[in-house]
Amino acid sequence: MWDKIFSLNIKGILLDLDDTLYSYAPAHQTALQTWSQSASQDLNISIEQAEKEYCIARRWFNIQLKDTGASHSRLLYFKYISEKYGLKVSKVLAWEKIYWDSFLNHMTLFPDVFPFLDKCLENKLQICLVTDLTTEIQLKKLEKLKIDHYFNYIVTSEESGQEKPKSLPFLLALYKLNLFPKDVVMIGDHQEKDILGAELLGIRSYQTQFH
């Protein structure tokens, strides 16, 4: 597939992050377990109940802030839980740190990522990350995975105000790259968010994970 992509007359790559360059679920599950163990002591509830509270908070913000970057904010989830149980706000930042420290430390980059990114540099292709979630944490992921230096630009749903497959994230990426749809390809794992979203704008797309 990569030979086919690099044989195209393109000038840029739009690239997804979560579940495309690394596997999201193992890192999240470990982080959630780590947070639940700590929160269960703070809240005087079971670990299972702490996980349930997380799911309730997540569902609440996914409804209230649907299709926005903020809907993924662990900070909002944990603030919701702390307020529900009458804890002081000082726990919110501590909980967020516990969760994300664990998450970042348990990410594993798929093995084909570095060769692909090196090939992009070799072919002088600009790369723009097009990703849902909040900007700060996505930048931290890139830094932790040691791939941040490959990216010319990053577009998050927090910045664009919309989540994939809506058009604004892709249009903003094209604007930053100063390229047209015919000049780029989109690579991602999700059929609807990455592939359909790109193709609706006339952007060629490839559904894959780098493993």
C-alpha positions in Angstrom: 0.0 0.0 0.0 2.7 2.4 0.9 4.4 2.1 -2.4 1.1 2.9 -4.1 0.7 6.0 -1.9 4.2 7.3 -2.6 3.7 6.8 -6.3 0.8 9.2 -6.3 1.3 12.8 -7.4 0.6 14.2 -3.9 2.2 16.9 -1.7 0.8 16.1 1.7 -0.6 13.5 4.1 -3.5 13.8 6.4 -3.0 11.3 9.3 -5.1 10.1 12.1 -3.6 9.3 15.5 -5.6 7.1 17.9 -5.9 3.5 16.7 -4.0 4.3 13.5 -0.5 4.9 14.9 -1.0 3.1 18.2 -3.7 1.0 19.9 -5.9 3.2 22.1 -7.8 0.6 24.1 -4.9 -1.0 26.1 -3.6 2.4 27.2 -7.0 3.6 28.1 -7.9 0.4 30.1 -4.7 0.5 32.1 -5.2 4.3 32.8 -8.8 3.8 33.8 -7.8 1.0 36.2 -5.1 3.1 37.7 -7.4 6.1 38.1 -10.2 3.9 39.5 -7.9 2.4 42.2 -7.0 5.9 43.4 -10.5 7.4 43.1 -12.1 4.5 44.9 -10.0 5.4 48.0 -10.8 9.1 47.7 -14.5 8.5 47.2 -14.8 5.6 49.6 -16.4 3.4 46.9 -15.4 0.2 45.2 -13.1 0.2 42.1 -16.0 -1.1 40.1 -18.2 1.8 41.2 -15.4 4.2 40.4 -15.3 2.8 36.8 -19.0 3.1 36.6 -18.9 6.8 37.7 -16.3 7.4 34.9 -18.6 5.8 32.3 -21.6 7.9 33.6 -19.6 11.1 33.4 -18.3 10.2 29.9 -21.8 9.5 28.7 -23.1 12.8 30.1 -20.5 14.9 28.3 -20.7 12.9 25.1 -24.4 13.9 25.0 -24.0 17.5 26.3 -21.0 18.3 24.2 -21.7 16.0 21.3 -19.2 16.2 18.4 -16.8 18.5 20.1 -13.3 18.0 21.4 -14.4 18.9 24.9 -16.6 15.8 25.0 -13.4 13.8 25.4 -12.0 15.9 28.3 -11.0 13.7 31.2 -10.7 16.9 33.2 -14.5 17.5 32.8 -15.3 13.9 33.6 -13.3 14.0 36.8 -14.7 17.5 37.8 -18.2 16.1 37.3 -17.4 13.1 39.6 -15.7 15.2 42.3 -18.7 17.6 42.4 -21.1 14.7 42.5 -19.4 13.4 45.6 -18.7 16.8 47.2 -15.0 16.6 47.0 -12.8 19.7 46.8 -11.7 20.7 43.4 -8.0 19.9 44.2 -8.7 16.3 43.4 -9.7 17.1 39.8 -6.2 17.9 38.5 -4.6 15.1 40.6 -7.0 12.6 39.0 -6.4 13.9 35.5 -2.6 13.6 36.1 -3.0 10.0 37.4 -5.0 9.0 34.3 -2.9 10.6 31.6 0.4 9.7 33.2 -0.6 6.1 33.1 -2.1 6.4 29.6 1.0 8.0 28.1 3.3 5.4 29.7 1.4 2.5 28.2 1.1 3.6 24.6 3.0 1.4 22.1 3.7 2.7 18.6 2.8 0.3 15.8 6.0 -1.0 14.2 5.4 0.4 10.6 5.0 4.0 11.8 8.6 5.1 11.8 9.4 3.7 8.3 6.3 5.3 6.9 7.1 8.7 8.4 10.7 8.5 7.3 9.5 7.8 3.8 7.2 10.8 3.9 10.2 13.0 4.8 12.3 11.4 2.1 9.5 12.3 -0.4 9.3 15.8 1.0 5.6 15.4 1.9 4.0 17.6 4.5 2.1 15.8 7.2 -0.9 17.2 9.1 -2.4 15.2 12.0 -6.2 15.3 11.8 -7.6 14.0 15.1 -10.5 14.2 17.5 -9.9 15.1 21.2 -8.2 18.0 22.8 -5.0 19.7 21.6 -2.8 19.5 24.6 -3.2 15.7 25.2 -2.7 14.9 21.5 0.5 16.9 21.5 1.6 15.0 24.6 0.9 11.7 22.8 3.0 12.7 19.8 5.8 13.8 22.1 5.7 10.6 24.2 5.7 8.5 21.1 8.7 10.5 19.8 7.1 11.4 16.5 6.2 15.0 17.0 9.0 16.2 14.9 7.5 14.6 11.8 4.4 16.7 11.8 4.2 20.1 10.1 0.7 20.8 11.5 -2.0 19.4 13.8 -5.7 19.9 13.6 -7.8 18.7 16.6 -11.6 18.7 17.0 -11.1 21.2 19.8 -9.5 23.6 17.4 -11.9 23.1 14.5 -15.0 23.0 16.6 -16.2 19.8 14.8 -15.3 16.1 15.0 -14.6 13.9 12.0 -16.4 13.0 9.7 -17.6 16.6 9.5 -15.8 18.7 7.0 -14.1 21.5 9.1 -11.2 19.3 10.5 -10.3 18.3 6.9 -10.8 21.8 5.5 -8.6 23.3 8.2 -5.9 20.8 7.5 -6.0 21.7 3.8 -5.9 25.4 4.7 -2.8 24.9 6.9 -1.0 22.9 4.3 -2.1 25.3 1.5 -3.1 22.4 -0.6 -6.2 21.2 -2.5 -8.0 17.9 -1.9 -6.3 16.4 -5.0 -2.9 17.1 -3.5 -3.3 14.9 -0.3 -4.4 11.5 1.0 -6.0 10.7 4.3 -4.9 7.7 6.3 -6.8 6.4 9.2 -8.4 3.4 10.9 -12.1 4.5 11.1 -14.3 3.9 8.1 -16.8 6.7 8.9 -14.7 9.3 10.6 -11.5 9.1 8.5 -12.4 7.5 5.2 -15.9 8.8 4.5 -15.2 12.2 6.0 -12.2 12.6 3.6 -13.9 11.2 0.6 -16.9 13.5 0.9 -14.5 16.3 0.2 -12.8 14.6 -2.7 -9.8 13.5 -0.7 -8.4 10.1 -1.5 -8.2 7.9 1.6 -6.7 4.7 2.9 -8.1 2.7 5.8 -5.4 1.0 7.8 -3.5 0.6 11.0 0.3 0.6 11.0 0.9 -2.9 12.1 
